[in-house]
């Protein structure tokens, strides 16, 4: 049995789902399950959103099987964290499990050699229980499966509201280009982890590139800091700043960005998935080389993706 832990916000959940799908294909004879217990004690972002957004009667392509607490325990050797009391018990259980549970752990912290890590992933001993943690952003886990993932991770358009319907019509009527600016948590907790809020120079270069390749582009701006867009993008003509999709409606920004013909992303898994879900023919997706303060983004080999 393989259990993969899901954590963090929507963009990371989608990368973990892509990796979950990779594991199911790689090990078809082994039960692959998702551990979502992290969300029982962590309220980051909007909580666990995959089931809410993609598990629908009309979306048979979304396949997601969750581990029970016992199954997660068998693979991880600890109980799902729900309180400080459980944290204390786990200190004892972890020592016991280390001696009496035959299991494997694969953990991605972002500092491993990606090729070495993939070698571990591709050579799992499925005779043992396996517990996997991390985000697994390496494109090898999803780039050959984008067509299937786009079906599984398809949004419901029926309940986004009249204003967003109007934006969708605007997007489909022109050479639309999304621009995503991530600030918010990157200026607070994100800064402690080395995340960068992309400088205006990046967006100006990205727009210059789009202008050289796209005739009459119209820009749709998205951000968790709408005031910043108003104050700092006065230089950009033919634009529309999208507002109103906050908190539990923030996913609609990803939906709208994915419907644009081209994308300028931030160093954010949220807008990166907007680009990955974009299935427009000859789409251009500009993404930044800078990712965190001490590590650059990976080079993508997806048609139309340009690292700047």
C-alpha positions in Angstrom: 0.0 0.0 0.0 1.2 3.5 -0.9 -0.2 6.5 1.0 0.6 10.1 -0.2 0.1 13.0 2.1 -1.8 16.0 0.8 -0.9 19.5 2.2 -1.0 23.2 1.5 -3.1 25.3 -0.9 -4.9 24.5 -4.2 -2.0 24.7 -6.6 0.1 22.3 -4.5 -2.9 20.0 -4.0 -3.2 19.8 -7.8 0.5 18.9 -8.2 0.1 16.2 -5.5 -3.0 14.9 -7.4 -0.9 14.7 -10.6 1.7 12.8 -8.6 -1.0 10.6 -7.1 -2.1 9.8 -10.6 1.5 9.1 -11.7 1.8 6.6 -8.8 -1.5 4.9 -9.7 -0.3 4.4 -13.3 3.2 3.3 -12.2 2.0 0.7 -9.6 -1.4 -0.5 -11.0 -1.3 -3.6 -8.7 -0.8 -1.6 -5.6 -3.4 0.3 -3.6 -2.5 4.1 -3.8 -4.4 6.2 -1.3 -4.4 9.9 -0.2 -3.9 11.1 3.3 -5.8 14.4 3.8 -5.6 14.4 7.6 -3.2 17.4 7.5 -6.3 19.6 6.9 -7.9 18.5 10.2 -5.4 20.5 12.1 -4.1 23.1 9.6 -6.3 25.9 8.2 -3.9 27.2 5.6 -5.4 28.8 2.6 -8.9 27.5 1.9 -8.4 24.0 3.3 -8.7 20.8 1.2 -10.3 21.9 -2.1 -9.9 19.0 -4.6 -13.1 17.1 -3.7 -15.1 20.3 -3.5 -14.0 21.5 -6.9 -13.6 18.4 -8.9 -15.5 15.5 -7.4 -18.8 15.8 -9.3 -21.3 13.5 -10.9 -20.4 15.0 -14.3 -16.6 14.5 -13.8 -15.9 10.8 -13.9 -12.2 11.5 -14.8 -11.5 12.7 -11.3 -10.4 9.6 -9.3 -9.5 10.1 -5.7 -9.4 7.4 -3.0 -8.7 8.6 0.6 -6.9 6.5 3.2 -8.6 5.8 6.5 -6.8 6.8 9.7 -5.8 3.1 10.2 -4.4 2.9 6.6 -2.5 6.1 7.1 -1.1 4.9 10.4 0.0 1.6 8.8 2.1 3.4 6.3 3.3 6.4 8.3 3.8 4.8 11.7 2.0 7.7 13.4 -1.5 8.8 14.1 -3.0 11.7 12.1 -2.1 14.9 13.9 -5.3 16.4 15.4 -4.1 17.9 18.7 -1.1 18.4 21.0 -2.1 15.3 22.9 -1.8 13.3 19.7 1.6 14.9 19.0 2.8 13.7 22.3 1.5 10.1 21.8 3.2 10.1 18.4 6.6 10.6 19.9 6.1 7.3 21.7 4.4 5.6 18.8 7.1 6.6 16.3 9.7 4.8 18.4 7.6 1.6 18.5 6.7 1.8 14.8 10.4 2.2 13.9 11.0 -1.3 15.3 7.8 -3.1 14.5 6.5 -1.7 11.2 8.0 -2.8 7.9 7.6 0.4 5.9 9.3 2.9 3.6 9.3 6.7 3.7 10.0 8.9 0.7 10.1 12.6 1.6 10.6 15.6 -0.7 11.8 18.7 1.1 12.8 20.7 -2.1 16.5 20.2 -1.4 17.1 16.8 -2.9 18.6 15.9 -6.2 15.4 15.6 -8.4 16.8 12.7 -10.4 17.8 10.7 -7.4 14.4 11.3 -5.8 12.6 10.1 -9.0 14.8 7.0 -9.0 13.4 6.2 -5.6 9.8 6.9 -6.7 10.2 4.7 -9.7 11.7 1.8 -7.8 9.4 1.4 -4.8 9.3 -1.9 -3.0 5.6 -2.5 -3.0 5.9 -5.5 -0.7 6.2 -2.9 2.1 3.9 -0.1 3.1 5.1 3.2 1.8 4.3 6.8 3.0 5.2 9.7 0.8 5.3 13.4 1.6 6.2 16.4 -0.5 4.9 18.5 -3.5 6.6 16.7 -6.4 6.6 19.6 -8.9 9.0 17.9 -11.4 7.4 17.9 -14.8 8.3 14.3 -15.4 5.4 13.4 -13.1 2.7 15.1 -15.2 3.9 16.5 -18.6 3.0 13.3 -20.5 -0.4 13.1 -18.8 -1.7 16.7 -19.2 -4.6 15.7 -21.5 -6.0 13.3 -18.8 -5.3 15.8 -15.9 -7.1 18.6 -17.7 -10.2 16.4 -17.8 -9.9 15.4 -14.2 -9.1 18.9 -12.9 -11.9 20.6 -14.9 -13.9 23.3 -13.1 -17.7 23.6 -13.0 -18.7 26.7 -14.9 -22.3 26.8 -13.8 -22.0 28.5 -10.4 -19.3 31.2 -10.9 -21.8 34.1 -11.1 -22.9 36.7 -13.6 -19.8 38.9 -13.3 -17.4 36.1 -13.9 -19.6 34.9 -16.8 -19.1 38.4 -18.3 -15.3 38.1 -17.8 -15.3 34.7 -19.5 -17.1 36.2 -22.5 -14.5 39.0 -22.6 -11.7 36.5 -22.4 -13.0 34.4 -25.2 -13.7 37.4 -27.5 -10.1 38.6 -27.8 -6.4 37.7 -27.7 -6.5 37.4 -23.9 -3.4 37.2 -21.7 -3.6 36.6 -18.0 -1.1 38.2 -15.6 -0.9 36.8 -12.1 0.8 38.8 -9.3 1.3 36.9 -6.1 1.9 39.1 -3.0 0.0 38.4 0.2 1.6 35.5 2.0 4.9 36.0 0.0 5.4 39.3 1.9 4.7 37.7 5.3 5.2 34.0 6.1 6.3 33.3 2.5 9.3 35.7 3.0 10.5 33.5 5.8 10.7 30.6 3.4 12.5 32.6 0.8 9.6 33.1 -1.6 9.9 36.1 -3.9 7.2 38.5 -5.0 8.2 39.0 -8.7 9.5 42.5 -9.5 7.8 44.8 -12.1 10.8 44.3 -14.4 9.7 40.6 -14.9 6.2 41.6 -15.9 7.4 44.3 -18.3 9.7 41.9 -20.0 6.9 39.3 -20.2 4.5 41.8 -21.7 7.2 42.9 -24.2 7.6 39.2 -25.2 3.8 38.8 -25.6 3.6 42.0 -27.7 6.2 40.7 -30.1 4.3 37.5 -30.7 0.6 38.2 -30.2 -1.5 40.6 -32.2 -3.7 43.0 -30.2 -3.4 41.3 -26.8 -5.8 42.2 -24.0 -4.6 41.7 -20.5 -6.5 40.3 -17.6 -4.8 41.0 -14.2 -5.2 38.8 -11.2 -3.8 39.2 -7.7 -4.4 38.8 -4.0 -3.5 42.5 -3.8 -5.9 44.4 -6.1 -4.7 47.8 -4.8 -1.2 46.9 -5.9 -2.5 46.3 -9.5 -4.3 49.6 -9.6 -1.2 51.5 -8.3 1.6 49.7 -10.3 0.2 48.7 -13.7 -0.7 52.1 -15.0 1.9 51.6 -17.8 -0.1 48.7 -19.2 -2.8 49.5 -21.7 -5.8 47.5 -22.8 -6.2 45.7 -19.5 -9.0 44.6 -17.1 -8.3 44.0 -13.4 -10.3 41.1 -12.1 -11.8 41.5 -8.6 -14.3 39.8 -6.4 -12.9 36.3 -6.2 -11.6 36.1 -2.7 -11.4 33.5 0.0 -13.5 30.4 -0.9 -14.0 31.8 -4.4 -10.3 32.4 -5.1 -10.3 29.2 -7.3 -12.3 31.1 -9.9 -9.2 33.3 -10.6 -7.4 30.1 -11.7 -10.4 29.0 -13.8 -10.5 32.4 -15.6 -6.7 32.5 -16.1 -6.8 29.0 -17.6 -9.3 30.2 -20.2 -7.1 33.0 -21.4 -5.3 32.3 -24.7 -1.9 33.0 -23.1 -0.6 33.3 -19.6 2.1 35.3 -17.7 2.5 33.4 -14.4 4.0 34.3 -11.0 6.4 32.0 -9.2 3.2 30.3 -7.8 1.8 26.8 -8.2 -1.6 28.5 -8.4 -0.9 30.4 -11.7 1.3 27.6 -12.9 -1.7 25.3 -12.9 -3.7 28.0 -14.8 -1.0 27.6 -17.5 -1.1 23.8 -17.3 -4.9 23.7 -17.7 -4.7 26.1 -20.7 -5.4 23.9 -23.7 -5.6 26.7 -26.3 -3.7 25.9 -29.5 -0.3 27.7 -29.7 -0.7 29.0 -26.2 2.3 31.0 -24.8 2.9 30.6 -21.1 5.6 32.8 -19.7 7.0 31.8 -16.3 9.8 33.2 -14.1 13.2 31.8 -13.7 13.3 33.1 -10.1 11.3 30.9 -7.7 12.6 31.2 -4.2 15.6 33.2 -3.0 18.1 30.4 -3.3 16.6 28.2 -6.0 15.5 28.9 -9.6 12.5 27.2 -11.3 12.9 24.1 -13.4 13.1 24.4 -17.1 9.9 23.2 -18.7 9.8 21.2 -21.9 6.1 21.8 -22.6 5.3 23.4 -26.0 4.8 27.2 -25.6 6.3 27.5 -22.2 9.0 30.3 -22.0 11.3 30.8 -18.9 12.1 34.4 -18.4 
